[in-house]
Amino acid sequence: MQQKQRHKNILHWDDERSLGNSLIVSLIPGKQFSADVGAGEHVRGFDTVNEAMADVRSAVDCSCQSCIKAMREANILPGVNVLNKQQVS
């Protein structure tokens, strides 16, 4: 199922629930699901869209080495949406 509305924190959205799997959400570099700073949880599976969007909205900044590298390679500064290189709040 294709994602209908994009949130600034979402890099990729893959709905595999019809296959018996989860809704898989990947966050943009510079964001993580866990409030445990440095945990670097960038991909998470969900059972419902509401559950996924609640966690996407509460994603926090991430400065793990993977995010820093991805942002440098894309010439992106923290706080800039990786998808369109626009400053986000």
C-alpha positions in Angstrom: 0.0 0.0 0.0 1.4 3.4 -1.0 1.8 6.0 1.6 -0.8 8.7 1.0 0.6 11.6 3.0 4.2 12.2 3.8 5.5 13.4 7.1 8.7 15.4 7.3 10.3 12.6 9.4 9.5 9.7 7.1 12.1 8.5 4.6 10.3 5.3 3.5 7.0 3.7 4.3 6.3 0.1 3.4 2.9 -1.4 4.2 3.4 -5.2 4.2 0.3 -6.0 6.5 -1.5 -7.7 3.6 1.4 -10.2 3.5 1.1 -10.9 7.2 4.0 -8.6 8.1 4.1 -5.1 9.7 3.9 -1.6 8.5 7.6 -0.7 8.2 8.6 3.0 8.7 12.1 4.3 8.1 13.0 7.8 9.4 15.1 10.4 7.7 18.8 10.7 8.7 19.0 12.8 11.8 15.9 11.3 13.4 15.3 8.3 15.6 12.3 6.6 17.2 13.8 6.1 20.6 14.1 8.9 23.1 17.3 7.0 24.3 19.8 9.3 22.6 22.3 7.5 20.6 20.2 4.3 20.3 19.9 5.0 16.6 16.6 3.2 16.0 15.7 4.5 12.5 13.4 1.7 11.3 10.4 0.3 13.2 7.5 -2.1 12.5 3.9 -1.2 13.4 0.5 -2.9 13.5 -1.5 0.2 12.7 -1.1 3.5 10.9 -2.2 5.4 14.0 0.5 3.7 16.1 3.1 4.4 13.3 2.2 8.1 13.0 2.2 8.6 16.8 5.8 7.4 16.9 6.8 9.3 13.8 5.5 12.5 15.3 7.4 11.9 18.5 10.7 11.1 16.7 13.7 12.8 18.2 16.9 14.1 16.8 19.7 11.6 16.3 23.4 12.2 16.1 24.6 8.7 15.7 27.5 8.1 13.3 25.2 6.7 10.6 23.0 9.8 10.6 26.0 12.2 10.6 27.6 10.3 7.7 24.3 10.3 5.7 23.7 14.0 6.3 27.3 14.9 5.3 27.0 12.8 2.1 23.8 14.5 1.2 25.2 17.9 2.2 22.4 18.3 4.7 22.6 20.2 8.0 20.7 19.0 11.1 17.1 20.4 11.0 16.8 20.2 7.2 14.4 17.8 5.6 16.5 15.2 3.7 13.8 14.7 1.0 13.7 18.2 -0.2 16.5 20.0 1.6 14.1 22.5 3.1 14.6 23.8 6.7 12.0 22.2 9.0 11.0 23.1 12.5 
